[in-house]
């Protein structure tokens, strides 16, 4: 009761301040009021369940915990290009799209060291849901872990950062081409205050919900990544690309490698070997951030010549107010020139307004992408791509603009 008595005046004061603030500060005041009410409620009933640490939690007070969450990303996409495959003179394509609508369940069972993570996609193209993550993990006292199921292999940083924590509306073209995305397999890892490492044996790149006899699966694939946080005291700092005003300087170096071989699994599988490597650096400061990554991929087919393709991404962001962040990115694909394909360059610029200050819970993001080169001149560029807002063209200078509203719960 004493805590309740102390909390009530705080609520009254917060409500009075809320009425006097501008629109941008009202959301922040509302968060403070809600947080105070939540803590008061928990203090009264003593229940271990409720809304805690940004999650809806159910627990028996022991090792069995269920957290319920998810997010929604709704977009308006527009695209201008100089030509269309059907020869039409109408060069504009635009409309609304639910890019991601996902439900997440995670927690622990039997023992606090045994955790699980399920993530489902509810906005599939055909209206059916699909499993994205289905991971089990056991973490030892020394912070080493083993994991199994379907998840993102520990390879490149841009893909490992959550969809909700990206700097721009969508990841880069480089990431779309070279990333492993999700796969099925088993892995091990370990971390301390400054270093973390991990390795996985998987079904290879882009093996989402595949069966063991699918020709999409690798015969064998293994990847590993290491990271060194040379400045900073918590790896959670690098869960996103953003650095809020008031945060100190932090830096992260990372590198990864992936080897895959194909040909024996599934009928009609193409015999080849893939070798990928990546290196990246992330630095953050008081309201600013910068990130750069390099990825190389060698493809060795059973018949034909080897190819070596490269991708480079450089991006950064800067808060111009407490809730408004400007950002820009340069992305280039450097394909193997033995077959004559051209480089593919793109430039992105935009801003994010964090409706809930210092939080990704509710934010509005808009950006413009200038695809400088024609995608048809670079065979490895994925087009059409609705997530990138990149359509087929042969003239270049394609311009896409993307507006996104995001809610995370």
C-alpha positions in Angstrom: 0.0 0.0 0.0 2.9 2.3 0.7 4.1 1.9 -2.9 0.6 2.6 -4.2 0.4 5.8 -2.2 3.7 6.9 -3.6 2.7 6.0 -7.2 -0.6 7.8 -7.2 0.9 11.4 -7.0 3.3 10.4 -9.7 0.5 9.5 -12.0 -1.3 12.7 -11.3 1.8 14.8 -12.0 2.5 12.9 -15.2 -1.1 13.5 -16.4 -0.8 17.2 -15.8 2.5 17.4 -17.7 1.0 15.4 -20.5 -1.7 18.1 -21.1 0.9 20.8 -21.5 3.4 19.1 -23.8 3.6 19.2 -27.6 2.5 16.3 -29.7 6.1 14.9 -29.9 6.5 14.8 -26.2 3.0 13.4 -25.4 3.9 10.0 -26.6 6.9 10.0 -24.2 4.8 11.2 -21.3 2.2 8.5 -22.0 4.9 5.9 -21.9 6.0 7.1 -18.4 2.5 7.0 -17.1 1.9 3.5 -18.5 5.2 2.3 -17.0 4.3 3.8 -13.6 0.9 2.2 -13.6 2.3 -1.1 -14.6 4.9 -1.1 -11.8 2.2 -0.1 -9.3 -0.1 -2.9 -10.4 2.7 -5.5 -10.2 3.6 -4.2 -6.7 0.0 -4.7 -5.6 -0.7 -8.2 -6.7 2.8 -9.6 -6.7 2.1 -11.6 -9.8 5.1 -12.8 -11.8 3.1 -12.5 -15.0 2.1 -9.4 -16.8 3.8 -6.8 -19.1 7.4 -6.9 -18.2 10.6 -5.6 -19.9 8.6 -4.8 -23.1 7.0 -8.3 -23.2 3.7 -9.9 -22.3 4.8 -12.7 -20.0 3.1 -15.8 -18.5 5.1 -17.7 -15.9 4.6 -20.1 -13.0 7.3 -18.1 -11.1 9.8 -20.8 -11.9 11.6 -21.9 -15.0 8.6 -22.1 -17.2 8.1 -18.8 -19.0 6.1 -17.8 -22.1 6.6 -14.4 -23.7 4.2 -13.3 -26.4 5.1 -10.6 -28.9 5.2 -9.7 -32.6 5.2 -6.8 -35.0 3.6 -5.2 -38.0 5.2 -3.4 -40.9 2.8 -1.7 -43.3 4.1 0.1 -46.4 3.3 2.3 -49.3 5.6 1.6 -52.2 6.1 3.7 -55.3 8.4 3.2 -58.3 9.4 5.3 -61.3 11.3 3.7 -64.2 12.0 4.7 -67.8 10.7 1.5 -69.4 8.6 -1.6 -68.7 8.9 -5.1 -70.1 5.4 -4.8 -71.7 6.4 -1.6 -73.5 3.9 0.5 -71.6 4.5 4.3 -71.3 3.1 4.3 -67.8 6.3 4.4 -65.8 4.8 4.6 -62.3 3.9 1.6 -60.2 2.6 2.1 -56.6 0.4 0.7 -53.9 0.1 -0.5 -50.3 1.7 -3.7 -49.0 1.9 -5.6 -45.7 5.5 -6.4 -45.7 5.6 -8.3 -42.4 3.0 -9.3 -39.9 4.6 -11.7 -37.4 3.8 -13.4 -34.1 6.6 -14.4 -31.8 6.6 -16.8 -28.9 9.7 -17.4 -26.8 10.7 -18.2 -23.3 12.2 -21.0 -21.2 11.0 -24.5 -20.1 12.1 -27.0 -17.5 15.2 -25.0 -16.8 16.1 -21.4 -17.2 19.0 -22.5 -19.4 16.7 -24.2 -21.9 15.1 -21.6 -24.1 12.9 -21.7 -27.2 11.9 -19.2 -30.0 9.1 -19.4 -32.5 8.5 -16.8 -35.1 5.7 -17.0 -37.7 5.0 -14.9 -40.8 1.3 -14.2 -41.2 1.5 -12.0 -44.4 2.5 -14.6 -46.9 1.7 -14.0 -50.6 -1.0 -16.7 -50.7 -2.5 -15.7 -47.4 -1.1 -18.7 -45.5 1.2 -18.5 -42.4 4.6 -20.0 -42.4 7.3 -20.8 -39.8 10.3 -18.6 -39.8 12.2 -19.4 -36.6 11.7 -22.6 -34.6 14.8 -22.7 -32.4 15.7 -24.5 -29.2 18.8 -23.5 -27.2 20.6 -24.6 -24.1 23.0 -22.0 -22.5 25.6 -23.2 -20.1 26.9 -21.3 -17.0 30.0 -20.1 -18.9 27.7 -18.6 -21.6 28.5 -21.3 -24.2 25.4 -22.6 -26.0 24.1 -25.2 -28.3 21.1 -24.7 -30.6 19.0 -26.6 -33.1 16.1 -26.0 -35.4 15.5 -23.3 -38.0 17.1 -19.9 -37.5 19.4 -17.3 -39.1 23.0 -18.8 -39.2 25.6 -16.7 -37.6 27.2 -15.1 -40.7 26.5 -11.5 -41.7 25.5 -8.6 -39.4 23.0 -6.8 -41.6 20.8 -10.0 -41.8 21.3 -10.8 -38.1 19.9 -7.4 -37.0 16.1 -7.8 -36.7 13.7 -6.5 -39.3 12.3 -4.1 -36.7 15.8 -2.6 -35.9 17.0 -1.7 -39.4 18.1 1.8 -40.2 16.3 2.1 -43.5 13.0 0.7 -44.6 14.6 -2.4 -46.0 18.0 -4.1 -46.0 20.4 -3.6 -48.9 20.6 -5.2 -52.3 24.0 -6.7 -51.2 22.3 -8.4 -48.3 19.5 -9.8 -50.6 22.1 -11.4 -52.8 24.8 -12.7 -50.4 23.0 -13.3 -47.1 22.2 -16.8 -45.8 18.8 -15.7 -44.5 17.3 -18.7 -42.6 18.3 -22.4 -42.6 17.8 -25.6 -40.7 20.7 -27.0 -38.6 22.6 -27.1 -35.4 25.1 -24.7 -33.9 27.3 -23.8 -31.0 28.6 -20.5 -29.6 30.1 -18.6 -26.7 30.6 -15.1 -25.6 32.1 -13.0 -22.8 32.2 -9.3 -22.1 34.1 -8.4 -25.3 34.1 -11.4 -27.7 31.4 -13.7 -29.1 31.8 -16.5 -31.6 29.4 -19.0 -33.2 29.3 -21.8 -35.8 26.5 -23.8 -37.5 26.2 -26.9 -39.6 23.1 -26.2 -41.8 21.2 -27.0 -45.0 22.8 -24.0 -46.7 21.6 -20.5 -47.8 17.9 -19.8 -48.1 16.8 -23.3 -46.9 13.5 -22.0 -45.3 11.1 -24.8 -44.5 12.7 -27.3 -46.9 12.5 -31.0 -46.5 15.7 -33.1 -46.2 15.5 -34.3 -49.8 14.9 -30.9 -51.4 17.3 -29.9 -54.3 17.4 -26.5 -52.7 19.3 -27.9 -49.7 23.1 -28.2 -49.6 24.7 -31.6 -49.2 26.8 -30.0 -46.5 27.1 -26.4 -45.3 29.1 -24.9 -42.4 29.5 -21.3 -41.3 31.2 -19.4 -38.5 31.4 -15.8 -37.3 33.3 -13.9 -34.7 32.8 -10.4 -33.2 34.9 -8.2 -31.0 33.4 -5.2 -29.2 36.4 -3.0 -28.8 34.4 -0.3 -27.1 31.2 -0.7 -25.1 30.0 -2.9 -22.2 26.9 -4.7 -23.6 26.4 -6.6 -26.9 22.8 -5.6 -26.8 23.9 -2.2 -27.9 24.4 -3.7 -31.3 21.0 -5.4 -31.6 20.0 -2.4 -33.8 21.8 0.1 -36.1 20.5 3.2 -34.2 22.3 5.0 -31.4 20.1 7.3 -29.3 21.1 10.7 -28.1 22.9 10.4 -24.8 24.5 7.1 -25.5 28.3 6.8 -25.3 30.8 5.7 -27.9 30.8 2.0 -28.9 32.4 -0.1 -31.6 32.1 -3.6 -33.1 34.2 -5.6 -35.6 32.8 -8.7 -37.1 33.8 -11.4 -39.7 32.2 -14.5 -41.0 32.7 -17.4 -43.4 30.4 -19.9 -45.1 31.1 -23.0 -47.2 28.3 -25.0 -49.0 28.4 -27.9 -51.5 25.4 -29.0 -53.7 24.7 -31.7 -56.2 23.7 -35.0 -54.4 20.6 -33.9 -52.5 17.3 -34.0 -54.4 16.7 -34.8 -58.0 18.1 -32.3 -60.5 20.3 -30.4 -58.1 23.0 -28.3 -59.7 26.5 -29.5 -58.7 28.4 -26.6 -57.3 30.4 -25.2 -54.3 29.9 -21.9 -52.6 32.4 -20.0 -50.5 31.4 -16.8 -48.8 33.3 -14.4 -46.5 32.3 -11.1 -44.9 33.8 -8.4 -42.7 32.0 -5.5 -41.1 32.5 -2.6 -38.7 29.9 -0.7 -36.6 30.6 2.4 -34.6 28.1 4.4 -32.6 28.1 7.6 -30.6 25.9 10.3 -29.0 23.0 10.3 -31.5 24.9 9.0 -34.5 25.9 5.7 -36.1 27.9 4.3 -39.0 28.2 0.8 -40.5 30.2 -0.7 -43.4 30.3 -4.3 -44.7 32.1 -6.2 -47.4 30.9 -9.6 -48.7 32.7 -11.9 -51.2 31.2 -15.0 -52.8 33.0 -17.6 -55.0 30.8 -20.0 -57.0 32.5 -23.1 -58.3 30.2 -25.0 -60.7 30.9 -28.6 -61.6 30.8 -27.5 -65.3 32.0 -24.0 -66.3 34.2 -21.3 -64.9 34.4 -20.1 -61.3 32.8 -16.7 -60.6 33.8 -14.2 -57.9 31.2 -11.6 -56.9 31.4 -8.8 -54.3 29.1 -6.5 -52.4 29.8 -3.4 -50.4 27.4 -1.5 -48.0 28.1 1.8 -46.2 25.4 3.5 -44.2 25.0 6.0 -41.3 22.4 7.8 -39.3 22.2 11.1 -37.3 19.5 12.4 -34.9 18.6 16.0 -35.8 16.0 16.1 -33.0 15.2 13.8 -30.0 12.9 11.8 -32.2 13.9 12.4 -35.8 16.8 10.5 -37.4 18.2 11.1 -40.8 20.0 8.3 -42.6 21.8 7.5 -45.9 23.3 4.4 -47.5 25.4 3.5 -50.5 25.3 -0.1 -51.8 27.2 -1.6 -54.8 27.3 -5.0 -56.4 30.5 -5.9 -58.1 29.8 -9.1 -60.2 32.5 -11.2 -61.8 33.4 -9.5 -65.1 34.3 -12.7 -67.0 30.8 -12.7 -68.5 30.5 -9.0 -69.0 27.9 -8.0 -66.4 27.9 -4.5 -65.1 28.2 -3.1 -61.5 25.0 -2.3 -59.8 24.9 0.9 -57.7 22.2 2.3 -55.5 21.9 5.2 -53.1 19.3 5.5 -50.3 18.3 8.5 -48.2 15.5 9.1 -45.7 14.4 9.7 -42.2 12.7 8.0 -39.3 10.3 9.6 -36.7 10.3 7.6 -33.5 6.8 8.2 -32.2 7.8 6.4 -29.0 11.1 8.1 -28.1 14.2 5.9 -27.8 12.1 2.9 -28.8 11.4 1.0 -32.0 7.9 0.2 -30.7 6.2 2.7 -32.9 8.0 4.5 -35.7 7.4 6.0 -39.1 10.2 5.6 -41.8 10.4 7.0 -45.3 13.2 6.7 -47.8 14.0 7.2 -51.5 16.2 4.7 -53.4 18.0 5.6 -56.6 18.9 2.4 -58.5 21.5 4.0 -60.7 22.2 1.1 -63.1 19.8 -1.1 -65.1 19.1 -4.3 -63.1 18.9 -6.3 -66.4 22.7 -5.7 -66.9 23.6 -7.5 -63.6 22.3 -11.1 -63.6 22.7 -11.7 -59.9 20.5 -8.7 -58.9 17.1 -10.0 -57.6 14.4 -8.3 -59.6 11.5 -7.9 -59.4 11.7 -7.6 -55.6 8.7 -6.2 -53.8 10.6 -5.9 -50.5 13.4 -3.8 -52.2 10.8 -1.9 -54.4 13.1 -2.9 -57.3 11.4 -3.7 -60.6 12.7 -5.0 -63.9 14.2 -2.4 -66.3 16.8 -2.0 -68.9 17.4 1.7 -68.8 18.6 2.4 -65.3 17.9 5.5 -63.1 15.0 3.7 -61.4 13.7 5.6 -58.4 11.7 4.0 -55.6 10.2 5.6 -52.6 9.0 3.6 -49.5 6.9 4.7 -46.6 6.6 2.4 -43.6 4.7 2.4 -40.3 5.9 -0.1 -37.7 4.4 -1.3 -34.4 6.2 -3.8 -32.2 4.5 -5.4 -29.2 
